[in-house]
Amino acid sequence: MAKEMSFWDHLEELRWVFFRVAAVLLVFMVISFLAMPFIFDRFILAPTTSDFFLYRMLCAISGESAFLPDFCDDYFQVDIININIASQILTHISTAFWLAFVLTFPFLIYQIWKFISPALYKSEKRSVGWAFAFGTVMFFIGCAIGYMFIFPVVFRFLAGYQISEAIVNHISLDSYIGTFLMLVFVMGIAFELPLLSWLLSKLGLVSKALFRKYRRHAVVALLILSAIITPAPDPFTLMILFTPLYLLYELSILVIKQ
């Protein structure tokens, strides 16, 4: 029979969890820091030019419809400028950290699972294990959608918007990377909604009937949220963000058993 751990034993084990996660995070941060110039040129700054794959794809779609925004401007290019002397090095470090955090996320989830699993029954281990795996996959899907679809569409609209032709847009590095990280991570967190709904249902706080009852209210709330995040006048840009958020709401209903 395994020896029952005391409070201090649990505290020591938790300390080692933090230590292992921090060590892996540090390794990934060093790797990310070294690779950051390549990552910036090929991925992070990719939406600033007309060659970005989403713009090409949307060009093919919008070219056949008069109701969609025009994404076929081959001369679209936004030059990101730096106006603070320390911004480039600080952006280099902070972006390397956030990329390292994303790469460390599965290991973090695994360590949390290892820490709590001894306190669970066999049936609970199976369901909680699937929940952790599902949450991890959904987080990465959300980040990918944020990078490939949400940020480029929002960025292209905002970068080209002018309240007056006398005002020229010069996008600073801090503004660009702040918006980039915010939208990518917001989508990663938003894709945890089904997992959160499942956990709340296990606690008896939500149910399928509750989600179905307030579906219309949720649609209105998600439309307002999408309009705030993507303040473009055309419905196409609005639907780019609204569609995945609404699908997450419906998925939340599916994962709740009762």
C-alpha positions as a Markdown table, in Angstrom:
| # | Residue | x | y | z |
|---|---|---|---|---|
| 1 | Met | 0.0 | 0.0 | 0.0 |
| 2 | Ala | 1.3 | 3.4 | -1.0 |
| 3 | Lys | 2.2 | 5.7 | 1.9 |
| 4 | Glu | -0.3 | 8.5 | 2.4 |
| 5 | Met | 1.4 | 11.9 | 1.7 |
| 6 | Ser | 1.2 | 14.6 | 4.3 |
| 7 | Phe | 0.4 | 18.3 | 3.5 |
| 8 | Trp | 4.2 | 19.1 | 3.4 |
| 9 | Asp | 4.8 | 16.2 | 1.1 |
| 10 | His | 2.2 | 17.6 | -1.3 |
| 11 | Leu | 3.7 | 21.0 | -1.0 |
| 12 | Glu | 7.1 | 19.6 | -1.8 |
| 13 | Glu | 5.7 | 17.7 | -4.8 |
| 14 | Leu | 4.0 | 20.9 | -6.0 |
| 15 | Arg | 7.3 | 22.8 | -5.7 |
| 16 | Trp | 8.9 | 20.2 | -8.0 |
| 17 | Val | 6.1 | 20.6 | -10.5 |
| 18 | Phe | 6.8 | 24.3 | -10.7 |
| 19 | Phe | 10.5 | 23.7 | -10.9 |
| 20 | Arg | 10.1 | 21.2 | -13.8 |
| 21 | Val | 7.7 | 23.5 | -15.7 |
| 22 | Ala | 10.1 | 26.5 | -15.2 |
| 23 | Ala | 13.0 | 24.4 | -16.4 |
| 24 | Val | 11.2 | 23.4 | -19.6 |
| 25 | Leu | 9.9 | 26.9 | -20.1 |
| 26 | Leu | 13.5 | 28.3 | -19.8 |
| 27 | Val | 14.8 | 25.8 | -22.4 |
| 28 | Phe | 12.0 | 26.7 | -24.9 |
| 29 | Met | 12.6 | 30.4 | -24.2 |
| 30 | Val | 16.3 | 30.1 | -25.1 |
| 31 | Ile | 15.4 | 28.2 | -28.3 |
| 32 | Ser | 12.7 | 30.7 | -29.1 |
| 33 | Phe | 15.0 | 33.6 | -28.5 |
| 34 | Leu | 17.6 | 32.3 | -30.8 |
| 35 | Ala | 15.0 | 31.5 | -33.5 |
| 36 | Met | 13.0 | 34.7 | -33.1 |
| 37 | Pro | 14.5 | 36.6 | -36.1 |
| 38 | Phe | 13.5 | 33.8 | -38.4 |
| 39 | Ile | 10.1 | 33.4 | -36.7 |
| 40 | Phe | 9.4 | 37.2 | -36.9 |
| 41 | Asp | 10.3 | 37.4 | -40.6 |
| 42 | Arg | 8.4 | 34.2 | -41.7 |
| 43 | Phe | 5.4 | 34.1 | -39.4 |
| 44 | Ile | 4.7 | 37.0 | -37.1 |
| 45 | Leu | 5.2 | 39.7 | -39.8 |
| 46 | Ala | 3.7 | 37.6 | -42.5 |
| 47 | Pro | 0.3 | 39.3 | -42.3 |
| 48 | Thr | 1.9 | 42.7 | -43.1 |
| 49 | Thr | 2.2 | 41.8 | -46.9 |
| 50 | Ser | -0.2 | 40.8 | -49.6 |
| 51 | Asp | 1.6 | 37.4 | -49.9 |
| 52 | Phe | 0.0 | 36.1 | -46.7 |
| 53 | Phe | -1.8 | 32.9 | -47.6 |
| 54 | Leu | -5.2 | 34.0 | -46.1 |
| 55 | Tyr | -5.2 | 37.1 | -48.3 |
| 56 | Arg | -4.6 | 35.0 | -51.4 |
| 57 | Met | -7.4 | 32.6 | -50.4 |
| 58 | Leu | -9.8 | 35.5 | -49.6 |
| 59 | Cys | -8.8 | 37.2 | -52.9 |
| 60 | Ala | -10.0 | 34.1 | -54.8 |
| 61 | Ile | -13.3 | 34.2 | -52.9 |
| 62 | Ser | -13.9 | 37.9 | -53.0 |
| 63 | Gly | -13.1 | 38.2 | -56.6 |
| 64 | Glu | -16.3 | 36.2 | -57.4 |
| 65 | Ser | -18.5 | 38.3 | -55.2 |
| 66 | Ala | -19.3 | 42.0 | -55.1 |
| 67 | Phe | -20.5 | 41.8 | -51.5 |
| 68 | Leu | -17.1 | 40.8 | -50.0 |
| 69 | Pro | -14.1 | 43.1 | -49.2 |
| 70 | Asp | -11.4 | 43.2 | -51.8 |
| 71 | Phe | -8.3 | 41.2 | -50.7 |
| 72 | Cys | -6.7 | 41.3 | -54.1 |
| 73 | Asp | -4.4 | 44.3 | -53.6 |
| 74 | Asp | -1.0 | 43.0 | -54.6 |
| 75 | Tyr | 0.6 | 46.2 | -53.3 |
| 76 | Phe | -0.6 | 45.8 | -49.7 |
| 77 | Gln | 2.3 | 46.1 | -47.3 |
| 78 | Val | 2.6 | 47.7 | -43.9 |
| 79 | Asp | 6.0 | 48.7 | -42.6 |
| 80 | Ile | 6.2 | 48.2 | -38.9 |
| 81 | Ile | 8.3 | 51.0 | -37.2 |
| 82 | Asn | 10.0 | 51.2 | -33.9 |
| 83 | Ile | 9.7 | 54.5 | -31.9 |
| 84 | Asn | 11.2 | 53.4 | -28.6 |
| 85 | Ile | 14.9 | 52.7 | -28.2 |
| 86 | Ala | 14.4 | 49.5 | -26.1 |
| 87 | Ser | 11.3 | 48.1 | -27.9 |
| 88 | Gln | 13.1 | 45.8 | -30.2 |
| 89 | Ile | 15.0 | 43.9 | -27.5 |
| 90 | Leu | 12.0 | 43.9 | -25.1 |
| 91 | Thr | 9.8 | 42.6 | -27.9 |
| 92 | His | 12.4 | 40.0 | -28.7 |
| 93 | Ile | 12.4 | 38.8 | -25.1 |
| 94 | Ser | 8.7 | 39.0 | -24.4 |
| 95 | Thr | 7.7 | 37.3 | -27.7 |
| 96 | Ala | 10.2 | 34.5 | -27.0 |
| 97 | Phe | 8.6 | 34.0 | -23.6 |
| 98 | Trp | 5.1 | 33.8 | -24.9 |
| 99 | Leu | 6.1 | 31.4 | -27.7 |
| 100 | Ala | 7.9 | 29.3 | -25.1 |
| 101 | Phe | 4.8 | 29.3 | -22.9 |
| 102 | Val | 2.7 | 28.0 | -25.8 |
| 103 | Leu | 5.3 | 25.2 | -26.4 |
| 104 | Thr | 5.4 | 24.4 | -22.7 |
| 105 | Phe | 1.6 | 24.3 | -22.3 |
| 106 | Pro | 1.3 | 20.5 | -23.0 |
| 107 | Phe | 4.0 | 19.7 | -20.5 |
| 108 | Leu | 2.3 | 22.0 | -17.9 |
| 109 | Ile | -1.0 | 20.2 | -18.4 |
| 110 | Tyr | 0.8 | 16.9 | -18.0 |
| 111 | Gln | 2.5 | 18.0 | -14.8 |
| 112 | Ile | -0.8 | 19.2 | -13.3 |
| 113 | Trp | -2.4 | 15.9 | -14.3 |
| 114 | Lys | 0.4 | 13.9 | -12.6 |
| 115 | Phe | 0.0 | 16.0 | -9.4 |
| 116 | Ile | -3.8 | 15.6 | -9.1 |
| 117 | Ser | -4.2 | 12.0 | -10.5 |
| 118 | Pro | -3.3 | 10.1 | -7.3 |
| 119 | Ala | -6.3 | 11.8 | -5.5 |
| 120 | Leu | -8.8 | 10.6 | -8.2 |
| 121 | Tyr | -10.7 | 7.4 | -8.6 |
| 122 | Lys | -10.1 | 5.2 | -11.6 |
| 123 | Ser | -13.3 | 6.4 | -13.4 |
| 124 | Glu | -12.4 | 10.0 | -12.6 |
| 125 | Lys | -8.9 | 9.6 | -13.9 |
| 126 | Arg | -10.2 | 8.6 | -17.3 |
| 127 | Ser | -12.7 | 11.5 | -17.7 |
| 128 | Val | -10.3 | 14.1 | -16.2 |
| 129 | Gly | -7.5 | 12.8 | -18.4 |
| 130 | Trp | -9.6 | 13.2 | -21.5 |
| 131 | Ala | -10.6 | 16.7 | -20.4 |
| 132 | Phe | -7.0 | 17.8 | -20.0 |
| 133 | Ala | -6.1 | 16.4 | -23.4 |
| 134 | Phe | -9.1 | 18.0 | -25.0 |
| 135 | Gly | -8.4 | 21.3 | -23.4 |
| 136 | Thr | -4.8 | 21.2 | -24.6 |
| 137 | Val | -5.8 | 20.5 | -28.2 |
| 138 | Met | -8.5 | 23.2 | -28.2 |
| 139 | Phe | -6.0 | 25.7 | -26.9 |
| 140 | Phe | -3.7 | 25.1 | -29.8 |
| 141 | Ile | -6.6 | 25.1 | -32.3 |
| 142 | Gly | -7.7 | 28.5 | -30.9 |
| 143 | Cys | -4.2 | 30.0 | -31.1 |
| 144 | Ala | -3.9 | 28.7 | -34.7 |
| 145 | Ile | -7.2 | 30.2 | -35.7 |
| 146 | Gly | -6.3 | 33.4 | -34.0 |
| 147 | Tyr | -3.1 | 33.6 | -36.0 |
| 148 | Met | -4.3 | 32.4 | -39.4 |
| 149 | Phe | -7.7 | 34.1 | -39.6 |
| 150 | Ile | -8.7 | 36.5 | -36.8 |
| 151 | Phe | -5.5 | 38.6 | -36.5 |
| 152 | Pro | -4.9 | 39.0 | -40.2 |
| 153 | Val | -8.4 | 40.2 | -41.0 |
| 154 | Val | -8.5 | 42.6 | -38.0 |
| 155 | Phe | -5.0 | 43.9 | -38.8 |
| 156 | Arg | -5.7 | 44.4 | -42.5 |
| 157 | Phe | -8.8 | 46.4 | -41.8 |
| 158 | Leu | -7.4 | 48.5 | -39.0 |
| 159 | Ala | -4.1 | 49.2 | -40.8 |
| 160 | Gly | -6.0 | 50.5 | -43.9 |
| 161 | Tyr | -8.6 | 52.5 | -42.0 |
| 162 | Gln | -8.4 | 56.3 | -42.2 |
| 163 | Ile | -10.6 | 58.8 | -40.5 |
| 164 | Ser | -9.0 | 61.4 | -42.8 |
| 165 | Glu | -6.7 | 61.1 | -45.8 |
| 166 | Ala | -4.5 | 63.7 | -44.1 |
| 167 | Ile | -3.6 | 61.1 | -41.4 |
| 168 | Val | -1.1 | 58.5 | -42.4 |
| 169 | Asn | -1.0 | 55.2 | -40.5 |
| 170 | His | 2.4 | 54.3 | -39.1 |
| 171 | Ile | 2.1 | 51.1 | -37.1 |
| 172 | Ser | 4.5 | 50.8 | -34.2 |
| 173 | Leu | 6.2 | 47.6 | -33.2 |
| 174 | Asp | 4.6 | 47.7 | -29.7 |
| 175 | Ser | 1.1 | 48.2 | -31.1 |
| 176 | Tyr | 1.5 | 45.4 | -33.7 |
| 177 | Ile | 2.9 | 42.8 | -31.4 |
| 178 | Gly | 0.5 | 43.7 | -28.6 |
| 179 | Thr | -2.5 | 43.2 | -30.9 |
| 180 | Phe | -1.0 | 40.1 | -32.3 |
| 181 | Leu | -0.4 | 38.4 | -29.0 |
| 182 | Met | -3.7 | 39.6 | -27.6 |
| 183 | Leu | -5.9 | 38.2 | -30.4 |
| 184 | Val | -3.9 | 34.9 | -30.7 |
| 185 | Phe | -4.1 | 34.2 | -26.9 |
| 186 | Val | -7.7 | 35.4 | -26.6 |
| 187 | Met | -8.7 | 32.9 | -29.2 |
| 188 | Gly | -6.6 | 30.2 | -27.4 |
| 189 | Ile | -8.4 | 30.9 | -24.2 |
| 190 | Ala | -11.8 | 31.3 | -25.9 |
| 191 | Phe | -11.5 | 27.7 | -27.2 |
| 192 | Glu | -11.4 | 26.5 | -23.6 |
| 193 | Leu | -15.1 | 27.4 | -23.3 |
| 194 | Pro | -16.3 | 23.8 | -24.0 |
| 195 | Leu | -13.9 | 22.5 | -21.3 |
| 196 | Leu | -15.0 | 25.2 | -18.8 |
| 197 | Ser | -18.6 | 24.4 | -19.6 |
| 198 | Trp | -18.0 | 20.7 | -18.9 |
| 199 | Leu | -16.3 | 21.4 | -15.6 |
| 200 | Leu | -19.1 | 23.7 | -14.5 |
| 201 | Ser | -21.7 | 21.1 | -15.5 |
| 202 | Lys | -19.8 | 18.5 | -13.3 |
| 203 | Leu | -20.2 | 21.0 | -10.4 |
| 204 | Gly | -23.9 | 21.3 | -11.2 |
| 205 | Leu | -23.7 | 25.0 | -12.1 |
| 206 | Val | -24.8 | 24.8 | -15.8 |
| 207 | Ser | -26.8 | 22.4 | -17.9 |
| 208 | Lys | -27.8 | 21.7 | -21.5 |
| 209 | Ala | -31.2 | 23.3 | -20.8 |
| 210 | Leu | -29.5 | 26.5 | -19.5 |
| 211 | Phe | -27.4 | 26.8 | -22.6 |
| 212 | Arg | -30.3 | 26.1 | -24.9 |
| 213 | Lys | -32.6 | 28.6 | -23.0 |
| 214 | Tyr | -30.1 | 31.4 | -23.5 |
| 215 | Arg | -28.9 | 30.5 | -27.0 |
| 216 | Arg | -30.5 | 33.7 | -28.5 |
| 217 | His | -29.0 | 35.9 | -25.8 |
| 218 | Ala | -25.6 | 34.3 | -26.4 |
| 219 | Val | -25.9 | 34.9 | -30.2 |
| 220 | Val | -26.5 | 38.6 | -29.5 |
| 221 | Ala | -23.7 | 38.8 | -27.0 |
| 222 | Leu | -21.3 | 37.1 | -29.3 |
| 223 | Leu | -22.2 | 39.4 | -32.2 |
| 224 | Ile | -21.6 | 42.5 | -30.0 |
| 225 | Leu | -18.3 | 41.0 | -28.8 |
| 226 | Ser | -17.3 | 40.3 | -32.4 |
| 227 | Ala | -18.2 | 43.8 | -33.5 |
| 228 | Ile | -16.1 | 45.3 | -30.7 |
| 229 | Ile | -13.0 | 43.2 | -31.6 |
| 230 | Thr | -13.5 | 43.6 | -35.4 |
| 231 | Pro | -15.0 | 47.0 | -35.9 |
| 232 | Ala | -15.2 | 46.6 | -39.7 |
| 233 | Pro | -18.3 | 47.8 | -41.5 |
| 234 | Asp | -18.7 | 44.7 | -43.6 |
| 235 | Pro | -20.5 | 41.6 | -42.3 |
| 236 | Phe | -17.9 | 39.2 | -43.7 |
| 237 | Thr | -15.2 | 40.4 | -41.3 |
| 238 | Leu | -17.7 | 40.2 | -38.5 |
| 239 | Met | -18.5 | 36.6 | -39.3 |
| 240 | Ile | -14.8 | 35.6 | -39.4 |
| 241 | Leu | -14.8 | 36.0 | -35.6 |
| 242 | Phe | -18.4 | 35.3 | -34.8 |
| 243 | Thr | -18.5 | 31.9 | -36.5 |
| 244 | Pro | -15.9 | 30.1 | -34.4 |
| 245 | Leu | -17.2 | 31.7 | -31.2 |
| 246 | Tyr | -20.7 | 30.5 | -31.9 |
| 247 | Leu | -19.5 | 27.0 | -32.9 |
| 248 | Leu | -17.7 | 26.9 | -29.5 |
| 249 | Tyr | -21.0 | 27.7 | -27.8 |
| 250 | Glu | -22.7 | 24.8 | -29.6 |
| 251 | Leu | -19.8 | 22.5 | -28.8 |
| 252 | Ser | -20.2 | 23.4 | -25.2 |
| 253 | Ile | -23.8 | 22.1 | -25.3 |
| 254 | Leu | -22.6 | 18.8 | -26.9 |
| 255 | Val | -19.9 | 18.1 | -24.3 |
| 256 | Ile | -22.4 | 18.6 | -21.4 |
| 257 | Lys | -24.1 | 15.3 | -20.6 |
| 258 | Gln | -27.2 | 16.7 | -18.9 |
